[in-house]
Amino acid sequence: MTTVGSGTRAAVQIAETGGPEVMHLVQRPDPVAGEGEVTVAVAAAGVNFIDTYHRSGLYELP
């Protein structure tokens, strides 16, 4: 796990529709809060079943 303040964070990137093989672990720069905004440290995130439909292309986003 990437620690807070390291300058980067781990993210799963999905750039195309398909099976689990289209999911790629990438490093992204830490977000920077703008005026009137805050950043929140996230230790874990869930994946809903409908998220797998989005990834596979069975359920298109508006």
Backbone as XML, in Angstrom:
<?xml version="1.0"?>
<chain id="A" units="angstrom">
  <residue number="1" name="MET">
    <atom name="N" x="0.840" y="-1.179" z="0.000"/>
    <atom name="CA" x="0.000" y="0.000" z="0.000"/>
    <atom name="C" x="0.883" y="1.239" z="0.000"/>
  </residue>
  <residue number="2" name="THR">
    <atom name="N" x="0.480" y="2.220" z="-0.762"/>
    <atom name="CA" x="1.214" y="3.478" z="-0.802"/>
    <atom name="C" x="0.846" y="4.304" z="0.421"/>
  </residue>
  <residue number="3" name="THR">
    <atom name="N" x="1.817" y="4.903" z="1.053"/>
    <atom name="CA" x="1.546" y="5.682" z="2.251"/>
    <atom name="C" x="1.211" y="7.121" z="1.908"/>
  </residue>
  <residue number="4" name="VAL">
    <atom name="N" x="0.470" y="7.757" z="2.807"/>
    <atom name="CA" x="0.087" y="9.152" z="2.633"/>
    <atom name="C" x="1.339" y="10.011" z="2.618"/>
  </residue>
  <residue number="5" name="GLY">
    <atom name="N" x="1.407" y="10.938" z="1.684"/>
    <atom name="CA" x="2.546" y="11.835" z="1.612"/>
    <atom name="C" x="3.698" y="11.321" z="0.774"/>
  </residue>
  <residue number="6" name="SER">
    <atom name="N" x="3.544" y="10.167" z="0.132"/>
    <atom name="CA" x="4.634" y="9.620" z="-0.681"/>
    <atom name="C" x="4.698" y="10.254" z="-2.066"/>
  </residue>
  <residue number="7" name="GLY">
    <atom name="N" x="3.680" y="11.005" z="-2.443"/>
    <atom name="CA" x="3.662" y="11.656" z="-3.748"/>
    <atom name="C" x="2.918" y="10.889" z="-4.815"/>
  </residue>
  <residue number="8" name="THR">
    <atom name="N" x="2.719" y="9.574" z="-4.602"/>
    <atom name="CA" x="1.960" y="8.776" z="-5.562"/>
    <atom name="C" x="0.986" y="7.879" z="-4.822"/>
  </residue>
  <residue number="9" name="ARG">
    <atom name="N" x="0.047" y="7.357" z="-5.586"/>
    <atom name="CA" x="-0.925" y="6.422" z="-5.030"/>
    <atom name="C" x="-1.157" y="5.321" z="-6.046"/>
  </residue>
  <residue number="10" name="ALA">
    <atom name="N" x="-1.559" y="4.166" z="-5.574"/>
    <atom name="CA" x="-1.882" y="3.056" z="-6.464"/>
    <atom name="C" x="-3.334" y="3.184" z="-6.903"/>
  </residue>
  <residue number="11" name="ALA">
    <atom name="N" x="-3.602" y="2.848" z="-8.159"/>
    <atom name="CA" x="-4.960" y="2.898" z="-8.690"/>
    <atom name="C" x="-5.134" y="1.769" z="-9.696"/>
  </residue>
  <residue number="12" name="VAL">
    <atom name="N" x="-6.349" y="1.276" z="-9.808"/>
    <atom name="CA" x="-6.664" y="0.297" z="-10.839"/>
    <atom name="C" x="-7.262" y="1.067" z="-12.008"/>
  </residue>
  <residue number="13" name="GLN">
    <atom name="N" x="-6.640" y="0.936" z="-13.166"/>
    <atom name="CA" x="-7.082" y="1.657" z="-14.362"/>
    <atom name="C" x="-7.737" y="0.684" z="-15.321"/>
  </residue>
  <residue number="14" name="ILE">
    <atom name="N" x="-8.902" y="1.085" z="-15.837"/>
    <atom name="CA" x="-9.610" y="0.305" z="-16.848"/>
    <atom name="C" x="-9.815" y="1.237" z="-18.035"/>
  </residue>
  <residue number="15" name="ALA">
    <atom name="N" x="-9.080" y="1.012" z="-19.121"/>
    <atom name="CA" x="-9.119" y="1.906" z="-20.276"/>
    <atom name="C" x="-9.961" y="1.356" z="-21.425"/>
  </residue>
  <residue number="16" name="GLU">
    <atom name="N" x="-10.449" y="0.140" z="-21.280"/>
    <atom name="CA" x="-11.254" y="-0.475" z="-22.331"/>
    <atom name="C" x="-12.183" y="-1.493" z="-21.697"/>
  </residue>
  <residue number="17" name="THR">
    <atom name="N" x="-13.220" y="-1.905" z="-22.427"/>
    <atom name="CA" x="-14.113" y="-2.921" z="-21.897"/>
    <atom name="C" x="-13.480" y="-4.291" z="-22.072"/>
  </residue>
  <residue number="18" name="GLY">
    <atom name="N" x="-13.882" y="-5.217" z="-21.202"/>
    <atom name="CA" x="-13.354" y="-6.571" z="-21.275"/>
    <atom name="C" x="-13.401" y="-7.251" z="-19.927"/>
  </residue>
  <residue number="19" name="GLY">
    <atom name="N" x="-12.728" y="-8.358" z="-19.822"/>
    <atom name="CA" x="-12.674" y="-9.131" z="-18.592"/>
    <atom name="C" x="-11.666" y="-8.551" z="-17.615"/>
  </residue>
  <residue number="20" name="PRO">
    <atom name="N" x="-11.387" y="-9.292" z="-16.558"/>
    <atom name="CA" x="-10.447" y="-8.817" z="-15.538"/>
    <atom name="C" x="-9.064" y="-8.480" z="-16.086"/>
  </residue>
  <residue number="21" name="GLU">
    <atom name="N" x="-8.707" y="-9.033" z="-17.239"/>
    <atom name="CA" x="-7.378" y="-8.769" z="-17.799"/>
    <atom name="C" x="-7.198" y="-7.323" z="-18.265"/>
  </residue>
  <residue number="22" name="VAL">
    <atom name="N" x="-8.285" y="-6.544" z="-18.391"/>
    <atom name="CA" x="-8.151" y="-5.136" z="-18.797"/>
    <atom name="C" x="-7.899" y="-4.219" z="-17.604"/>
  </residue>
  <residue number="23" name="MET">
    <atom name="N" x="-7.888" y="-4.786" z="-16.403"/>
    <atom name="CA" x="-7.619" y="-4.006" z="-15.194"/>
    <atom name="C" x="-6.110" y="-3.963" z="-14.965"/>
  </residue>
  <residue number="24" name="HIS">
    <atom name="N" x="-5.563" y="-2.755" z="-14.824"/>
    <atom name="CA" x="-4.119" y="-2.603" z="-14.645"/>
    <atom name="C" x="-3.830" y="-1.756" z="-13.414"/>
  </residue>
  <residue number="25" name="LEU">
    <atom name="N" x="-2.916" y="-2.229" z="-12.572"/>
    <atom name="CA" x="-2.484" y="-1.467" z="-11.406"/>
    <atom name="C" x="-1.459" y="-0.441" z="-11.868"/>
  </residue>
  <residue number="26" name="VAL">
    <atom name="N" x="-1.740" y="0.836" z="-11.611"/>
    <atom name="CA" x="-0.862" y="1.926" z="-12.043"/>
    <atom name="C" x="-0.583" y="2.856" z="-10.867"/>
  </residue>
  <residue number="27" name="GLN">
    <atom name="N" x="0.454" y="3.647" z="-10.988"/>
    <atom name="CA" x="0.773" y="4.673" z="-10.000"/>
    <atom name="C" x="0.314" y="6.021" z="-10.543"/>
  </residue>
  <residue number="28" name="ARG">
    <atom name="N" x="-0.348" y="6.790" z="-9.717"/>
    <atom name="CA" x="-0.837" y="8.113" z="-10.086"/>
    <atom name="C" x="-0.334" y="9.121" z="-9.064"/>
  </residue>
  <residue number="29" name="PRO">
    <atom name="N" x="-0.148" y="10.371" z="-9.468"/>
    <atom name="CA" x="0.254" y="11.390" z="-8.494"/>
    <atom name="C" x="-0.854" y="11.618" z="-7.473"/>
  </residue>
  <residue number="30" name="ASP">
    <atom name="N" x="-0.463" y="11.927" z="-6.252"/>
    <atom name="CA" x="-1.458" y="12.253" z="-5.231"/>
    <atom name="C" x="-2.291" y="13.436" z="-5.696"/>
  </residue>
  <residue number="31" name="PRO">
    <atom name="N" x="-3.601" y="13.396" z="-5.461"/>
    <atom name="CA" x="-4.432" y="14.540" z="-5.829"/>
    <atom name="C" x="-4.103" y="15.745" z="-4.954"/>
  </residue>
  <residue number="32" name="VAL">
    <atom name="N" x="-4.305" y="16.918" z="-5.500"/>
    <atom name="CA" x="-4.063" y="18.160" z="-4.768"/>
    <atom name="C" x="-5.398" y="18.867" z="-4.615"/>
  </residue>
  <residue number="33" name="ALA">
    <atom name="N" x="-5.752" y="19.192" z="-3.386"/>
    <atom name="CA" x="-7.020" y="19.875" z="-3.129"/>
    <atom name="C" x="-6.942" y="21.319" z="-3.588"/>
  </residue>
  <residue number="34" name="GLY">
    <atom name="N" x="-7.998" y="21.753" z="-4.238"/>
    <atom name="CA" x="-8.100" y="23.150" z="-4.633"/>
    <atom name="C" x="-8.686" y="23.973" z="-3.501"/>
  </residue>
  <residue number="35" name="GLU">
    <atom name="N" x="-8.880" y="25.233" z="-3.754"/>
    <atom name="CA" x="-9.438" y="26.124" z="-2.736"/>
    <atom name="C" x="-10.846" y="25.656" z="-2.366"/>
  </residue>
  <residue number="36" name="GLY">
    <atom name="N" x="-11.094" y="25.511" z="-1.072"/>
    <atom name="CA" x="-12.393" y="25.062" z="-0.582"/>
    <atom name="C" x="-12.601" y="23.559" z="-0.675"/>
  </residue>
  <residue number="37" name="GLU">
    <atom name="N" x="-11.573" y="22.808" z="-1.041"/>
    <atom name="CA" x="-11.652" y="21.360" z="-1.166"/>
    <atom name="C" x="-10.745" y="20.689" z="-0.142"/>
  </residue>
  <residue number="38" name="VAL">
    <atom name="N" x="-10.967" y="19.396" z="0.095"/>
    <atom name="CA" x="-10.098" y="18.598" z="0.958"/>
    <atom name="C" x="-9.793" y="17.289" z="0.237"/>
  </residue>
  <residue number="39" name="THR">
    <atom name="N" x="-8.704" y="16.644" z="0.609"/>
    <atom name="CA" x="-8.437" y="15.290" z="0.139"/>
    <atom name="C" x="-8.685" y="14.345" z="1.302"/>
  </residue>
  <residue number="40" name="VAL">
    <atom name="N" x="-9.120" y="13.131" z="0.990"/>
    <atom name="CA" x="-9.451" y="12.135" z="2.000"/>
    <atom name="C" x="-8.614" y="10.893" z="1.731"/>
  </residue>
  <residue number="41" name="ALA">
    <atom name="N" x="-7.929" y="10.401" z="2.744"/>
    <atom name="CA" x="-7.149" y="9.171" z="2.607"/>
    <atom name="C" x="-8.107" y="7.983" z="2.578"/>
  </residue>
  <residue number="42" name="VAL">
    <atom name="N" x="-7.960" y="7.125" z="1.582"/>
    <atom name="CA" x="-8.807" y="5.946" z="1.440"/>
    <atom name="C" x="-7.919" y="4.719" z="1.601"/>
  </residue>
  <residue number="43" name="ALA">
    <atom name="N" x="-8.247" y="3.876" z="2.574"/>
    <atom name="CA" x="-7.455" y="2.672" z="2.822"/>
    <atom name="C" x="-7.940" y="1.498" z="1.980"/>
  </residue>
  <residue number="44" name="ALA">
    <atom name="N" x="-9.232" y="1.473" z="1.650"/>
    <atom name="CA" x="-9.795" y="0.379" z="0.865"/>
    <atom name="C" x="-11.060" y="0.863" z="0.169"/>
  </residue>
  <residue number="45" name="ALA">
    <atom name="N" x="-11.393" y="0.225" z="-0.926"/>
    <atom name="CA" x="-12.616" y="0.559" z="-1.657"/>
    <atom name="C" x="-13.255" y="-0.733" z="-2.143"/>
  </residue>
  <residue number="46" name="GLY">
    <atom name="N" x="-14.557" y="-0.764" z="-2.168"/>
    <atom name="CA" x="-15.275" y="-1.948" z="-2.603"/>
    <atom name="C" x="-15.597" y="-1.901" z="-4.086"/>
  </residue>
  <residue number="47" name="VAL">
    <atom name="N" x="-15.863" y="-3.058" z="-4.645"/>
    <atom name="CA" x="-16.299" y="-3.167" z="-6.032"/>
    <atom name="C" x="-17.674" y="-3.810" z="-6.018"/>
  </residue>
  <residue number="48" name="ASN">
    <atom name="N" x="-18.642" y="-3.104" z="-6.565"/>
    <atom name="CA" x="-20.013" y="-3.571" z="-6.637"/>
    <atom name="C" x="-20.169" y="-4.463" z="-7.870"/>
  </residue>
  <residue number="49" name="PHE">
    <atom name="N" x="-21.152" y="-5.349" z="-7.845"/>
    <atom name="CA" x="-21.367" y="-6.238" z="-8.990"/>
    <atom name="C" x="-21.626" y="-5.443" z="-10.264"/>
  </residue>
  <residue number="50" name="ILE">
    <atom name="N" x="-22.358" y="-4.320" z="-10.173"/>
    <atom name="CA" x="-22.636" y="-3.510" z="-11.363"/>
    <atom name="C" x="-21.342" y="-2.935" z="-11.942"/>
  </residue>
  <residue number="51" name="ASP">
    <atom name="N" x="-20.320" y="-2.750" z="-11.111"/>
    <atom name="CA" x="-19.023" y="-2.284" z="-11.611"/>
    <atom name="C" x="-18.441" y="-3.275" z="-12.622"/>
  </residue>
  <residue number="52" name="THR">
    <atom name="N" x="-18.662" y="-4.561" z="-12.406"/>
    <atom name="CA" x="-18.173" y="-5.562" z="-13.356"/>
    <atom name="C" x="-18.935" y="-5.467" z="-14.674"/>
  </residue>
  <residue number="53" name="TYR">
    <atom name="N" x="-20.203" y="-5.075" z="-14.630"/>
    <atom name="CA" x="-20.975" y="-4.853" z="-15.857"/>
    <atom name="C" x="-20.406" y="-3.674" z="-16.640"/>
  </residue>
  <residue number="54" name="HIS">
    <atom name="N" x="-20.059" y="-2.587" z="-15.937"/>
    <atom name="CA" x="-19.453" y="-1.430" z="-16.599"/>
    <atom name="C" x="-18.154" y="-1.844" z="-17.288"/>
  </residue>
  <residue number="55" name="ARG">
    <atom name="N" x="-17.315" y="-2.584" z="-16.571"/>
    <atom name="CA" x="-16.025" y="-3.004" z="-17.114"/>
    <atom name="C" x="-16.202" y="-3.877" z="-18.348"/>
  </residue>
  <residue number="56" name="SER">
    <atom name="N" x="-17.172" y="-4.780" z="-18.309"/>
    <atom name="CA" x="-17.354" y="-5.716" z="-19.419"/>
    <atom name="C" x="-18.111" y="-5.105" z="-20.595"/>
  </residue>
  <residue number="57" name="GLY">
    <atom name="N" x="-18.699" y="-3.912" z="-20.400"/>
    <atom name="CA" x="-19.434" y="-3.259" z="-21.475"/>
    <atom name="C" x="-20.900" y="-3.636" z="-21.536"/>
  </residue>
  <residue number="58" name="LEU">
    <atom name="N" x="-21.383" y="-4.430" z="-20.570"/>
    <atom name="CA" x="-22.785" y="-4.839" z="-20.565"/>
    <atom name="C" x="-23.726" y="-3.741" z="-20.080"/>
  </residue>
  <residue number="59" name="TYR">
    <atom name="N" x="-23.196" y="-2.747" z="-19.388"/>
    <atom name="CA" x="-24.011" y="-1.666" z="-18.836"/>
    <atom name="C" x="-23.282" y="-0.365" z="-19.115"/>
  </residue>
  <residue number="60" name="GLU">
    <atom name="N" x="-23.742" y="0.364" z="-20.117"/>
    <atom name="CA" x="-23.051" y="1.583" z="-20.520"/>
    <atom name="C" x="-23.370" y="2.737" z="-19.585"/>
  </residue>
  <residue number="61" name="LEU">
    <atom name="N" x="-22.388" y="3.583" z="-19.384"/>
    <atom name="CA" x="-22.590" y="4.796" z="-18.602"/>
    <atom name="C" x="-23.268" y="5.838" z="-19.477"/>
  </residue>
  <residue number="62" name="PRO">
    <atom name="N" x="-24.095" y="6.711" z="-18.866"/>
    <atom name="CA" x="-24.769" y="7.754" z="-19.660"/>
    <atom name="C" x="-23.786" y="8.750" z="-20.240"/>
  </residue>
</chain>
